[in-house]
Amino acid sequence: MLGFSDTIFPAFLFCMGMSISFAVQNRFRKGDNLLQVISHIFWRTVALVAMGLFSLNSGGVPGLSHQWFSILMVVGFFLTWGVYPKAEGNKKYVFTAMKAVGIAILAFLVIYKYTQGVPFQKSWWGILGLIGWTYVICAAVYLFTRESLLKNAVAWLIFVTLMLLNHSGKLPLSFIPSDMTLHTFGMSGVLTSLIMQKYANREHPHLFIGILCGLGALMLLAALASHPVWIISKIQATPSWFFYCTAAFFPLFGFFYWLTDVKGKTHWFDIIKPAGTATLTCYTIPYAWYAVQQLSGLHYPAILGSGIPGLLKSVVFSLVIVGLTGILVRFGIKLKV
């Protein structure tokens, strides 16, 4: 009951968790103080949660179809959270005005839906909203634990325990935004990044990779033990789903470390590099793509709807989106929160 698509979102949370320690350390190295780092974490969270809510509430209303809502939403995202070059004089005012237009577009969408009797709902927060909540919780924990591997290991164990208690009904944590399982994926990434910083060695990679494989084996045992209690479910964010996923994630990261850092095969992934360097941009483009496709009445042939042809279509579509992302980045058009 665990399909490939069920592993994509938790894998992203895992990778996002890994990035936290490197990002925070980098900001401190650049001279930011604690208050500035907290401010950055806060506004990044606001942006992610806001984007998640907009995508979640993109359903059409009289006078504004779902397709046009999506197009305006994407335009608003890029104007509000786009990367603008440093500028002085008139250019600076132009860029400020563009940001203001972006905010105005997003505000219009909220107000218009409200006037039509369909106010924004938080519901399950949307994918980006869930990422935002996991990010802020894991980042807040890291600000206390910092580079201490022991403290992060203890924090990770606490998160795993809370996840089990929450899903067993013994300690309901409904007051925490999102789900403890998702936050535990993020903390698993934080822990992995600290293990990497302490033990990774390109000349002698066996210890680091061995630790990750050991963690993977431990997660597999936990998965087998928890499976009779909880089904594997992404929607319900069950502990068994977490354990099976991390049983793959820990050793897989060890493999990719060996392949890229040790063997130097990073060029193998150049074709999908924009998806890693401009991830938010790559994620957002399909909202506009689908909207334009539907408005123009274009449809894929029925044969591409399933089976091997459907998989091939998905691969081609993904590469096209990644390619478009690369082109936009080359022209300086990129989302960054």
C-alpha positions as a printed NumPy array, in Angstrom:
array([[  0.   ,   0.   ,   0.   ],
       [  3.032,   2.295,  -0.24 ],
       [  3.332,   3.733,  -3.731],
       [  6.118,   5.875,  -5.142],
       [  3.9  ,   8.962,  -5.045],
       [  3.41 ,   8.43 ,  -1.296],
       [  7.141,   8.998,  -0.722],
       [  7.593,  12.282,  -2.619],
       [  6.137,  14.709,  -0.089],
       [  7.851,  13.14 ,   2.968],
       [ 11.13 ,  13.017,   1.026],
       [ 10.8  ,  16.755,   0.428],
       [ 10.162,  17.331,   4.146],
       [ 13.254,  15.233,   4.902],
       [ 15.373,  17.304,   2.489],
       [ 13.898,  20.55 ,   3.808],
       [ 14.872,  19.48 ,   7.332],
       [ 18.408,  18.808,   6.159],
       [ 18.683,  22.313,   4.72 ],
       [ 17.738,  24.032,   7.996],
       [ 21.054,  23.561,   9.782],
       [ 23.098,  24.663,   6.755],
       [ 20.867,  27.705,   6.137],
       [ 20.88 ,  28.885,   9.755],
       [ 24.636,  28.356,  10.117],
       [ 25.21 ,  30.287,   6.905],
       [ 23.144,  33.235,   8.144],
       [ 25.109,  33.396,  11.384],
       [ 28.379,  33.236,   9.429],
       [ 27.204,  36.194,   7.317],
       [ 26.779,  38.22 ,  10.493],
       [ 23.057,  37.935,  11.202],
       [ 22.13 ,  38.021,  14.871],
       [ 19.571,  35.74 ,  16.504],
       [ 16.73 ,  38.235,  16.079],
       [ 17.427,  38.587,  12.355],
       [ 17.459,  34.799,  11.91 ],
       [ 14.167,  34.467,  13.81 ],
       [ 12.674,  37.236,  11.64 ],
       [ 13.759,  35.405,   8.481],
       [ 12.249,  32.136,   9.735],
       [  9.   ,  33.946,  10.605],
       [  8.544,  35.637,   7.221],
       [  9.497,  32.49 ,   5.311],
       [  6.849,  30.605,   7.277],
       [  4.255,  33.309,   6.551],
       [  5.036,  33.081,   2.831],
       [  4.799,  29.282,   2.694],
       [  1.586,  29.122,   4.721],
       [  0.037,  31.908,   2.616],
       [  0.949,  30.149,  -0.642],
       [ -0.451,  26.907,   0.717],
       [ -3.75 ,  28.553,   1.621],
       [ -4.066,  30.218,  -1.788],
       [ -3.498,  26.937,  -3.625],
       [ -5.962,  25.217,  -1.284],
       [ -8.643,  27.872,  -1.886],
       [ -8.194,  28.147,  -5.651],
       [-11.68 ,  26.82 ,  -6.419],
       [-13.687,  29.045,  -8.728],
       [-16.581,  31.352,  -7.799],
       [-19.071,  33.291,  -9.978],
       [-17.132,  35.686, -12.159],
       [-13.756,  34.1  , -11.395],
       [-13.072,  30.561, -12.568],
       [-10.568,  28.217, -10.952],
       [ -8.312,  28.655, -13.986],
       [ -8.203,  32.462, -13.776],
       [ -7.801,  32.314, -10.004],
       [ -4.76 ,  30.061, -10.505],
       [ -3.221,  32.34 , -13.121],
       [ -3.704,  35.467, -10.98 ],
       [ -2.432,  33.567,  -7.95 ],
       [  0.81 ,  32.557,  -9.719],
       [  1.327,  36.111, -11.019],
       [  0.765,  37.409,  -7.485],
       [  3.266,  34.909,  -6.085],
       [  6.001,  35.919,  -8.527],
       [  5.438,  39.643,  -8.041],
       [  5.308,  39.357,  -4.235],
       [  8.026,  36.791,  -3.577],
       [ 10.092,  37.038,  -6.726],
       [ 13.821,  37.661,  -6.591],
       [ 14.498,  41.274,  -7.541],
       [ 18.013,  42.526,  -8.345],
       [ 19.563,  45.151,  -6.135],
       [ 18.766,  48.541,  -7.563],
       [ 18.899,  52.221,  -6.777],
       [ 16.856,  55.201,  -7.903],
       [ 13.923,  54.69 , -10.244],
       [ 14.483,  50.945, -10.648],
       [ 14.138,  50.466,  -6.914],
       [ 10.773,  52.23 ,  -6.96 ],
       [  9.65 ,  50.109,  -9.913],
       [ 10.504,  46.894,  -8.078],
       [  8.736,  48.117,  -4.948],
       [  5.677,  48.948,  -7.047],
       [  5.753,  45.457,  -8.591],
       [  5.747,  43.902,  -5.126],
       [  2.835,  46.123,  -4.15 ],
       [  0.906,  45.022,  -7.255],
       [  1.547,  41.389,  -6.315],
       [  0.21 ,  41.936,  -2.809],
       [ -2.797,  43.788,  -4.235],
       [ -3.592,  40.88 ,  -6.593],
       [ -3.476,  38.362,  -3.744],
       [ -5.563,  40.641,  -1.519],
       [ -8.108,  41.015,  -4.318],
       [ -8.445,  37.23 ,  -4.613],
       [ -9.12 ,  36.897,  -0.88 ],
       [-11.619,  39.788,  -0.792],
       [-13.419,  38.739,  -3.982],
       [-13.985,  35.191,  -2.749],
       [-15.211,  36.568,   0.561],
       [-17.734,  38.818,  -1.183],
       [-19.011,  35.772,  -3.088],
       [-19.666,  33.941,   0.166],
       [-16.667,  31.631,  -0.147],
       [-14.132,  32.859,   2.416],
       [-10.699,  31.268,   2.643],
       [-10.547,  28.057,   4.69 ],
       [ -7.433,  26.677,   6.333],
       [ -8.639,  23.042,   6.121],
       [ -5.442,  20.966,   5.778],
       [ -3.279,  24.05 ,   4.911],
       [ -2.239,  22.868,   1.435],
       [  1.119,  21.272,   0.592],
       [  3.163,  24.472,   0.957],
       [  1.336,  25.309,   4.173],
       [  2.247,  21.924,   5.66 ],
       [  5.848,  22.497,   4.603],
       [  5.757,  25.928,   6.239],
       [  4.545,  24.593,   9.588],
       [  7.111,  21.785,   9.567],
       [  9.822,  24.274,   8.663],
       [  9.078,  26.704,  11.485],
       [  8.786,  23.973,  14.139],
       [ 12.016,  22.238,  13.088],
       [ 13.853,  25.556,  12.718],
       [ 12.704,  26.648,  16.185],
       [ 13.991,  23.393,  17.669],
       [ 17.305,  23.794,  15.843],
       [ 17.797,  27.295,  17.265],
       [ 17.907,  25.619,  20.694],
       [ 19.912,  22.523,  19.771],
       [ 22.259,  24.127,  17.221],
       [ 25.172,  21.882,  16.157],
       [ 24.879,  19.482,  19.102],
       [ 24.329,  16.026,  17.618],
       [ 23.275,  14.658,  21.004],
       [ 20.639,  17.351,  21.544],
       [ 19.281,  16.856,  18.026],
       [ 19.158,  13.093,  18.502],
       [ 17.196,  13.579,  21.738],
       [ 14.859,  16.047,  19.987],
       [ 14.307,  13.539,  17.179],
       [ 13.464,  10.768,  19.656],
       [ 11.015,  13.107,  21.409],
       [  9.329,  13.855,  18.066],
       [  9.085,  10.138,  17.251],
       [  7.583,   9.506,  20.702],
       [  5.077,  12.338,  20.329],
       [  4.108,  11.013,  16.904],
       [  3.381,   7.571,  18.362],
       [  1.481,   8.97 ,  21.344],
       [ -0.545,  11.283,  19.128],
       [ -1.606,   8.578,  16.691],
       [ -2.336,   6.094,  19.456],
       [ -4.757,   8.617,  20.979],
       [ -2.881,   8.756,  24.28 ],
       [ -1.675,  12.328,  23.779],
       [ -3.774,  14.246,  21.23 ],
       [ -1.802,  17.123,  19.741],
       [ -4.529,  18.766,  17.686],
       [ -3.361,  22.211,  18.824],
       [ -0.125,  21.791,  16.851],
       [ -0.559,  22.94 ,  13.22 ],
       [ -0.23 ,  20.085,  10.714],
       [  0.67 ,  16.612,  12.012],
       [  3.472,  15.368,  14.265],
       [  4.403,  12.748,  11.655],
       [  5.258,  15.476,   9.136],
       [  7.297,  17.374,  11.711],
       [  9.151,  14.155,  12.524],
       [ 10.106,  13.785,   8.855],
       [ 11.596,  17.272,   9.061],
       [ 13.489,  16.493,  12.265],
       [ 14.822,  13.315,  10.64 ],
       [ 16.395,  15.553,   8.002],
       [ 17.817,  17.887,  10.645],
       [ 19.388,  14.902,  12.411],
       [ 20.84 ,  13.581,   9.143],
       [ 22.473,  16.929,   8.365],
       [ 24.163,  16.97 ,  11.774],
       [ 25.366,  13.374,  11.353],
       [ 26.723,  14.399,   7.957],
       [ 28.589,  17.388,   9.356],
       [ 30.168,  15.25 ,  12.063],
       [ 30.944,  11.995,  10.281],
       [ 30.922,  12.504,   6.507],
       [ 34.369,  12.071,   4.979],
       [ 34.958,  11.735,   1.239],
       [ 38.152,   9.759,   1.771],
       [ 36.571,   7.417,   4.302],
       [ 32.797,   7.477,   3.723],
       [ 32.034,   4.091,   5.246],
       [ 31.284,   5.296,   8.777],
       [ 28.749,   7.931,   7.687],
       [ 27.054,   5.628,   5.19 ],
       [ 27.083,   2.826,   7.762],
       [ 25.317,   5.027,  10.32 ],
       [ 22.605,   5.914,   7.793],
       [ 22.149,   2.27 ,   6.795],
       [ 21.907,   1.377,  10.486],
       [ 19.21 ,   4.007,  10.985],
       [ 17.425,   2.664,   7.921],
       [ 17.478,  -0.869,   9.34 ],
       [ 16.169,   0.428,  12.677],
       [ 13.324,   2.229,  10.893],
       [ 12.478,  -0.938,   8.955],
       [ 12.178,  -2.908,  12.192],
       [  9.957,  -0.145,  13.613],
       [  7.863,  -0.233,  10.428],
       [  7.328,  -3.985,  10.686],
       [  6.41 ,  -3.628,  14.367],
       [  3.999,  -0.734,  13.795],
       [  2.3  ,  -2.044,  10.655],
       [ -0.118,  -4.344,  12.531],
       [ -1.258,  -1.282,  14.522],
       [ -1.477,   1.346,  11.76 ],
       [ -2.086,   1.001,   8.05 ],
       [  0.336,   2.677,   5.67 ],
       [ -1.416,   5.933,   4.861],
       [ -0.076,   9.23 ,   3.584],
       [ -3.47 ,  10.893,   4.078],
       [ -3.652,   9.822,   7.734],
       [  0.123,  10.392,   8.191],
       [  0.439,   7.118,  10.1  ],
       [  3.599,   6.125,  11.985],
       [  3.989,   3.027,   9.787],
       [  4.113,   5.348,   6.746],
       [  6.831,   7.366,   8.483],
       [  8.899,   4.313,   9.42 ],
       [  8.753,   2.692,   5.971],
       [  9.651,   5.983,   4.26 ],
       [ 12.6  ,   6.776,   6.517],
       [ 13.759,   3.148,   6.202],
       [ 14.388,   4.143,   2.579],
       [ 15.416,   7.791,   3.04 ],
       [ 18.351,   7.277,   5.422],
       [ 20.261,   4.726,   3.292],
       [ 19.204,   6.432,   0.036],
       [ 20.827,   9.659,   1.161],
       [ 23.94 ,   7.654,   1.995],
       [ 23.894,   6.26 ,  -1.544],
       [ 23.477,   9.695,  -3.137],
       [ 26.284,  11.063,  -0.937],
       [ 28.536,   8.253,  -2.147],
       [ 27.499,   8.834,  -5.771],
       [ 27.892,  12.625,  -5.802],
       [ 30.403,  13.641,  -3.109],
       [ 32.596,  10.561,  -3.148],
       [ 32.406,   9.495,  -6.81 ],
       [ 31.822,  13.014,  -8.171],
       [ 28.852,  12.153, -10.385],
       [ 26.942,  15.369,  -9.751],
       [ 26.835,  16.048, -13.496],
       [ 24.47 ,  13.089, -13.864],
       [ 21.77 ,  15.279, -12.347],
       [ 22.369,  18.447, -14.367],
       [ 19.18 ,  17.867, -16.364],
       [ 17.039,  18.272, -13.226],
       [ 19.25 ,  20.83 , -11.472],
       [ 16.683,  23.682, -11.726],
       [ 14.245,  21.58 ,  -9.68 ],
       [ 16.756,  21.627,  -6.838],
       [ 18.024,  25.191,  -7.107],
       [ 14.625,  26.803,  -7.802],
       [ 12.293,  24.286,  -6.191],
       [  9.482,  26.675,  -5.291],
       [  9.448,  28.091,  -8.819],
       [  9.327,  24.588, -10.292],
       [  6.479,  23.624,  -7.968],
       [  4.399,  26.693,  -8.829],
       [  4.625,  26.673, -12.646],
       [  2.167,  23.757, -13.172],
       [ -0.654,  25.753, -11.534],
       [ -0.453,  28.232, -14.421],
       [  0.291,  25.51 , -16.986],
       [ -2.85 ,  23.514, -16.155],
       [ -4.985,  26.663, -16.081],
       [ -3.822,  27.821, -19.524],
       [ -4.239,  24.3  , -20.907],
       [ -7.819,  24.07 , -19.632],
       [ -8.749,  27.558, -20.855],
       [ -7.406,  26.774, -24.323],
       [ -9.301,  23.474, -24.443],
       [ -6.194,  21.371, -25.055],
       [ -6.345,  17.735, -23.971],
       [ -3.903,  14.86 , -24.039],
       [ -4.852,  11.806, -26.128],
       [ -6.695,   9.206, -24.049],
       [ -3.862,   6.7  , -24.537],
       [ -1.604,   8.933, -22.425],
       [ -3.925,   8.676, -19.429],
       [ -2.595,   5.437, -17.967],
       [ -0.081,   2.631, -18.205],
       [  3.371,   2.938, -19.744],
       [  2.319,   5.774, -22.105],
       [  0.981,   7.683, -19.1  ],
       [  4.244,   7.224, -17.218],
       [  6.251,   8.374, -20.234],
       [  3.986,  11.429, -20.564],
       [  4.607,  12.231, -16.879],
       [  8.371,  11.986, -17.369],
       [  8.275,  14.275, -20.412],
       [  5.951,  16.728, -18.637],
       [  8.247,  16.839, -15.608],
       [ 11.303,  17.516, -17.762],
       [  9.44 ,  20.264, -19.64 ],
       [  8.497,  21.958, -16.343],
       [ 12.083,  21.666, -15.078],
       [ 13.319,  23.083, -18.39 ],
       [ 10.901,  26.028, -18.158],
       [ 12.135,  26.642, -14.618],
       [ 15.712,  26.746, -15.871],
       [ 14.773,  29.251, -18.592],
       [ 12.944,  31.514, -16.126],
       [ 15.888,  31.43 , -13.72 ],
       [ 18.23 ,  32.35 , -16.567],
       [ 16.118,  35.462, -17.118],
       [ 16.178,  36.271, -13.39 ],
       [ 12.607,  35.137, -12.709],
       [ 12.58 ,  33.05 ,  -9.563],
       [ 10.565,  32.638,  -6.376],
       [ 12.418,  32.871,  -3.094],
       [ 11.027,  33.087,   0.418]])
